[in-house]
């Protein structure tokens, strides 16, 4: 019995000795792999440093240098691949030792460590191979002509050939960068065009070199719903059948144009006389029901006339220009109208571009026939002026209480972008519900402009439910950073 106990004790000792030997072997393998991994890291670092400390200046032979560098990188990759293979073998050995309860925790810890190193090394090799393939391919195939996945190519989404041709990249004929620094022309369309595929394909359905369809209203609907910018077209726009010369500039400002100079097919009114009597006919755009009545409604606006009792603005042009004498020269009127603000400002030697679209009436044609500059622009589009270039931005009958507050933010910050330091923002008769007034006023105050004029009054025809807000604000100089 005693001998059995002694034998059992000896067996236990031998088992412990075997376990310790296994642990020692495991640690030796781990230390070896750490050493090899560190050596591989040093080699990779040396290869990376060789890109910065070029051997060209010492060797003088570019082809020899390229071959040496290529051989050096290949040796590093072979070494790294050998380390990867050894780590994979060690991970396989560690999986067999996990069956032993006394070493499973240690093996799991070392296995996780080695797996992380393996992932990093494999990622480095994959990146190297991808860079190598890209470098080799760049010598043979121009990036613009490389094969693309069908899902990535926007042109493949459309069926109409003219859209596909427009959207595809247009490489330069000489095969090199042009004076703008681009090696191709990248034409674009608004993202909403993909949601309005049928309408856009109808718009782009034409014969190249022929007369376009009379579809400006379709184009405007696309623009208003976010398909902006629209693609260009290779057809000739329709013009009025009997276009007559515009009136001289001395007459055109305050005289209705010739009806023959407008295509009336898309409007309820078929002449300017109808539009001038819009109150009686009930046709046209409700936000500008009297815009074509130049003598009685438009002429008194923003100026003080003898016996005038029809002021539709809280401020006069002379008062606003008096804030910055001789400083206001150019500006933008982002409003709904027929260009009367620009006509009046012209009398004060100020050039105004009028941004509008044709809601229910030919506003763009009317502005142009008066001898002014119409800018066909929607609310969705970034204002096409460079930073800090305009002296004045004026708006009326456009920014009202229907507009989303986040959208208003984007618009105001874009206007701030094009206004120069010291430029004026003239908000003219903005109206909204009384409960929304605070939120809208805060949006304007966020700009932190200097307040020259600030008026809030109730809108009398809405039972005190709506408010009018007008202001003249000055953009402050901001420090450069």
GIPEUR-V235522 format. One record per residue. N is the residue number from 0. RES is the residue in three letters. NEAR is the number of other C-alpha atoms within 10 Angstrom. D_CENTER is the distance of its C-alpha to the mean C-alpha in Angstrom with 1 decimal. Layout:
N,RES,NEAR,D_CENTER
N,RES,NEAR,D_CENTER
This chain:
0,UNK,6,90.0
1,UNK,7,89.5
2,UNK,8,88.7
3,UNK,9,85.9
4,UNK,10,84.3
5,UNK,11,84.4
6,UNK,12,82.9
7,UNK,12,80.1
8,UNK,12,79.4
9,UNK,11,79.3
10,UNK,12,76.9
11,UNK,12,74.6
12,UNK,12,74.7
13,UNK,12,73.9
14,UNK,12,70.9
15,UNK,11,69.5
16,UNK,12,70.1
17,UNK,12,68.2
18,UNK,15,65.2
19,UNK,13,65.1
20,UNK,12,65.3
21,UNK,14,62.4
22,UNK,17,60.3
23,UNK,12,61.3
24,UNK,12,60.3
25,UNK,20,56.9
26,UNK,15,56.3
27,UNK,12,57.4
28,UNK,15,54.9
29,UNK,18,52.1
30,UNK,12,53.1
31,UNK,12,53.4
32,UNK,19,49.9
33,UNK,15,48.5
34,UNK,12,50.3
35,UNK,18,49.0
36,UNK,21,45.4
37,UNK,12,45.7
38,UNK,15,47.1
39,UNK,20,44.3
40,UNK,15,41.7
41,UNK,13,43.6
42,UNK,19,43.6
43,UNK,18,39.8
44,UNK,12,39.4
45,UNK,14,41.8
46,UNK,18,39.8
47,UNK,12,36.6
48,UNK,11,38.4
49,UNK,14,39.8
50,UNK,10,36.4
51,UNK,8,36.4
52,UNK,9,40.1
53,UNK,12,40.4
54,UNK,17,43.9
55,UNK,13,43.3
56,UNK,10,45.0
57,UNK,8,48.0
58,UNK,11,48.5
59,UNK,10,47.7
60,UNK,11,47.3
61,UNK,12,43.7
62,UNK,11,44.7
63,UNK,13,47.0
64,UNK,17,44.4
65,UNK,13,41.9
66,UNK,11,44.7
67,UNK,13,45.7
68,UNK,17,42.2
69,UNK,12,41.8
70,UNK,12,45.2
71,UNK,15,44.4
72,UNK,19,41.2
73,UNK,13,43.1
74,UNK,14,45.8
75,UNK,20,43.4
76,UNK,20,41.8
77,UNK,12,45.3
78,UNK,18,46.3
79,UNK,23,43.3
80,UNK,16,44.0
81,UNK,14,47.6
82,UNK,19,46.6
83,UNK,21,44.4
84,UNK,13,47.4
85,UNK,16,49.7
86,UNK,23,47.4
87,UNK,15,47.2
88,UNK,11,51.0
89,UNK,18,51.4
90,UNK,19,49.1
91,UNK,12,51.3
92,UNK,14,54.4
93,UNK,19,53.0
94,UNK,13,52.4
95,UNK,11,56.2
96,UNK,18,57.2
97,UNK,15,55.2
98,UNK,11,58.2
99,UNK,11,60.3
100,UNK,9,59.7
101,UNK,12,60.6
102,UNK,17,57.9
103,UNK,16,55.1
104,UNK,12,53.2
105,UNK,16,53.4
106,UNK,23,52.4
107,UNK,16,49.4
108,UNK,10,48.2
109,UNK,17,48.8
110,UNK,20,47.2
111,UNK,12,43.9
112,UNK,12,43.9
113,UNK,21,44.6
114,UNK,14,42.0
115,UNK,10,39.3
116,UNK,17,40.5
117,UNK,20,40.6
118,UNK,11,37.0
119,UNK,13,35.9
120,UNK,20,38.1
121,UNK,14,37.0
122,UNK,12,33.4
123,UNK,15,34.2
124,UNK,16,36.1
125,UNK,12,33.4
126,UNK,12,30.8
127,UNK,14,33.4
128,UNK,13,34.0
129,UNK,12,30.4
130,UNK,12,29.9
131,UNK,12,33.2
132,UNK,11,32.2
133,UNK,13,28.9
134,UNK,11,30.9
135,UNK,11,33.5
136,UNK,13,31.1
137,UNK,12,29.2
138,UNK,9,32.6
139,UNK,9,33.1
140,UNK,12,29.9
141,UNK,11,26.9
142,UNK,11,23.6
143,UNK,12,22.3
144,UNK,9,25.4
145,UNK,11,25.7
146,UNK,8,26.2
147,UNK,9,23.3
148,UNK,7,23.6
149,UNK,10,23.5
150,UNK,9,21.2
151,UNK,9,18.5
152,UNK,12,18.8
153,UNK,14,16.7
154,UNK,19,19.4
155,UNK,15,22.1
156,UNK,14,20.8
157,UNK,16,22.0
158,UNK,12,25.6
159,UNK,19,25.6
160,UNK,13,26.1
161,UNK,20,24.3
162,UNK,23,20.9
163,UNK,16,21.7
164,UNK,12,22.6
165,UNK,18,19.5
166,UNK,19,17.0
167,UNK,16,19.1
168,UNK,16,18.7
169,UNK,14,21.1
170,UNK,17,23.0
171,UNK,13,24.6
172,UNK,10,28.3
173,UNK,8,29.7
174,UNK,10,28.0
175,UNK,12,26.7
176,UNK,13,23.9
177,UNK,13,23.7
178,UNK,7,23.9
179,UNK,7,20.1
180,UNK,8,20.4
181,UNK,12,19.0
182,UNK,17,21.4
183,UNK,17,19.7
184,UNK,13,17.5
185,UNK,12,14.4
186,UNK,14,14.0
187,UNK,16,11.2
188,UNK,17,11.5
189,UNK,18,9.8
190,UNK,12,10.1
191,UNK,16,12.9
192,UNK,21,14.8
193,UNK,15,16.0
194,UNK,13,17.5
195,UNK,14,19.1
196,UNK,16,20.6
197,UNK,14,23.9
198,UNK,17,22.8
199,UNK,22,20.6
200,UNK,17,23.5
201,UNK,14,25.8
202,UNK,21,23.8
203,UNK,22,23.9
204,UNK,16,27.6
205,UNK,17,29.4
206,UNK,14,31.8
207,UNK,12,30.5
208,UNK,10,32.2
209,UNK,11,33.5
210,UNK,14,32.8
211,UNK,20,29.8
212,UNK,16,30.5
213,UNK,13,30.6
214,UNK,13,27.4
215,UNK,15,25.3
216,UNK,14,25.5
217,UNK,14,24.0
218,UNK,17,21.1
219,UNK,20,20.6
220,UNK,13,20.8
221,UNK,21,18.1
222,UNK,22,15.8
223,UNK,16,17.0
224,UNK,16,16.3
225,UNK,21,12.6
226,UNK,25,13.3
227,UNK,23,11.7
228,UNK,19,11.6
229,UNK,18,15.0
230,UNK,19,16.7
231,UNK,13,19.3
232,UNK,18,22.9
233,UNK,16,26.1
234,UNK,15,28.5
235,UNK,13,29.9
236,UNK,13,28.9
237,UNK,13,31.9
238,UNK,13,33.7
239,UNK,12,36.5
240,UNK,10,39.8
241,UNK,10,41.6
242,UNK,13,39.3
243,UNK,12,41.3
244,UNK,11,40.7
245,UNK,15,38.9
246,UNK,16,41.2
247,UNK,11,41.7
248,UNK,12,39.4
249,UNK,10,42.3
250,UNK,13,42.7
251,UNK,19,39.2
252,UNK,22,37.8
253,UNK,17,40.1
254,UNK,15,41.3
255,UNK,20,39.9
256,UNK,24,38.9
257,UNK,17,40.8
258,UNK,16,40.0
259,UNK,14,40.1
260,UNK,19,36.8
261,UNK,20,34.7
262,UNK,18,34.2
263,UNK,16,35.4
264,UNK,9,35.2
265,UNK,14,32.3
266,UNK,16,33.7
267,UNK,15,36.5
268,UNK,20,37.9
269,UNK,15,39.1
270,UNK,20,39.8
271,UNK,20,39.0
272,UNK,14,42.3
273,UNK,17,41.2
274,UNK,25,38.0
275,UNK,21,40.0
276,UNK,16,42.2
277,UNK,21,39.5
278,UNK,13,41.3
279,UNK,9,44.2
280,UNK,12,42.4
281,UNK,14,39.7
282,UNK,17,37.2
283,UNK,21,33.8
284,UNK,16,31.0
285,UNK,13,32.4
286,UNK,12,30.1
287,UNK,17,31.6
288,UNK,18,35.0
289,UNK,20,36.7
290,UNK,23,34.2
291,UNK,27,36.3
292,UNK,20,39.4
293,UNK,17,39.3
294,UNK,12,42.8
295,UNK,12,43.2
296,UNK,15,39.7
297,UNK,22,37.4
298,UNK,20,39.8
299,UNK,20,40.7
300,UNK,21,37.2
301,UNK,21,36.3
302,UNK,16,39.7
303,UNK,15,43.2
304,UNK,12,45.6
305,UNK,7,49.3
306,UNK,6,50.2
307,UNK,10,46.5
308,UNK,9,46.0
309,UNK,14,42.7
310,UNK,17,40.2
311,UNK,14,36.8
312,UNK,15,35.1
313,UNK,19,36.0
314,UNK,20,35.7
315,UNK,15,37.0
316,UNK,16,35.2
317,UNK,14,38.1
318,UNK,12,37.8
319,UNK,17,34.1
320,UNK,18,34.5
321,UNK,12,37.5
322,UNK,15,35.3
323,UNK,14,34.1
324,UNK,10,36.8
325,UNK,11,35.9
326,UNK,14,32.4
327,UNK,22,30.4
328,UNK,16,29.9
329,UNK,17,26.5
330,UNK,24,24.2
331,UNK,24,22.0
332,UNK,23,23.5
333,UNK,23,21.0
334,UNK,19,23.7
335,UNK,22,25.6
336,UNK,28,28.5
337,UNK,29,30.4
338,UNK,30,29.7
339,UNK,24,32.6
340,UNK,22,30.9
341,UNK,25,30.0
342,UNK,21,33.6
343,UNK,21,35.1
344,UNK,21,33.0
345,UNK,15,34.1
346,UNK,9,37.6
347,UNK,15,36.7
348,UNK,12,35.3
349,UNK,19,31.6
350,UNK,20,29.1
351,UNK,27,26.6
352,UNK,19,23.9
353,UNK,30,23.9
354,UNK,24,20.7
355,UNK,23,21.9
356,UNK,23,22.1
357,UNK,19,25.4
358,UNK,17,26.2
359,UNK,17,29.8
360,UNK,27,30.8
361,UNK,21,30.0
362,UNK,23,28.4
363,UNK,22,26.6
364,UNK,19,29.9
365,UNK,24,31.9
366,UNK,26,29.9
367,UNK,18,30.2
368,UNK,25,33.9
369,UNK,24,34.5
370,UNK,19,33.6
371,UNK,24,30.2
372,UNK,18,26.6
373,UNK,23,24.5
374,UNK,18,20.7
375,UNK,13,19.7
376,UNK,21,16.6
377,UNK,19,15.5
378,UNK,20,14.4
379,UNK,17,11.1
380,UNK,16,9.9
381,UNK,12,8.9
382,UNK,17,12.5
383,UNK,9,13.4
384,UNK,14,15.4
385,UNK,11,15.5
386,UNK,13,16.0
387,UNK,15,19.5
388,UNK,15,20.8
389,UNK,24,22.0
390,UNK,24,25.2
391,UNK,28,24.8
392,UNK,22,22.5
393,UNK,19,24.6
394,UNK,20,23.9
395,UNK,20,26.5
396,UNK,16,26.8
397,UNK,20,23.1
398,UNK,20,22.1
399,UNK,17,24.7
400,UNK,18,25.6
401,UNK,10,23.9
402,UNK,12,20.4
403,UNK,10,18.9
404,UNK,14,19.0
405,UNK,10,15.7
406,UNK,11,14.1
407,UNK,17,16.5
408,UNK,16,15.3
409,UNK,13,11.7
410,UNK,18,13.5
411,UNK,16,16.1
412,UNK,14,14.1
413,UNK,16,12.3
414,UNK,21,15.8
415,UNK,21,17.1
416,UNK,17,14.8
417,UNK,22,16.5
418,UNK,25,19.9
419,UNK,20,22.3
420,UNK,17,24.4
421,UNK,20,27.2
422,UNK,25,25.4
423,UNK,30,26.1
424,UNK,24,24.2
425,UNK,21,26.6
426,UNK,22,26.2
427,UNK,23,28.8
428,UNK,25,30.4
429,UNK,19,27.8
430,UNK,25,29.6
431,UNK,21,29.3
432,UNK,19,31.7
433,UNK,15,33.8
434,UNK,11,32.8
435,UNK,13,29.1
436,UNK,17,29.9
437,UNK,10,29.7
438,UNK,11,26.2
439,UNK,22,24.8
440,UNK,12,26.9
441,UNK,12,25.5
442,UNK,15,21.9
443,UNK,17,23.1
444,UNK,13,25.3
445,UNK,11,22.5
446,UNK,16,21.5
447,UNK,13,25.0
448,UNK,19,25.9
449,UNK,14,29.5
450,UNK,14,31.1
451,UNK,13,33.2
452,UNK,16,33.7
453,UNK,12,33.1
454,UNK,13,34.8
455,UNK,16,34.8
456,UNK,14,37.3
457,UNK,17,38.1
458,UNK,18,37.4
459,UNK,11,40.9
460,UNK,8,40.6
461,UNK,10,39.0
462,UNK,8,41.9
463,UNK,12,40.3
464,UNK,13,37.4
465,UNK,19,34.7
466,UNK,21,34.0
467,UNK,21,32.9
468,UNK,21,30.9
469,UNK,20,30.7
470,UNK,21,29.8
471,UNK,21,29.4
472,UNK,23,27.5
473,UNK,25,27.2
474,UNK,20,24.3
475,UNK,15,26.0
476,UNK,11,26.0
477,UNK,7,24.1
478,UNK,5,25.4
479,UNK,4,23.6
480,UNK,3,23.1
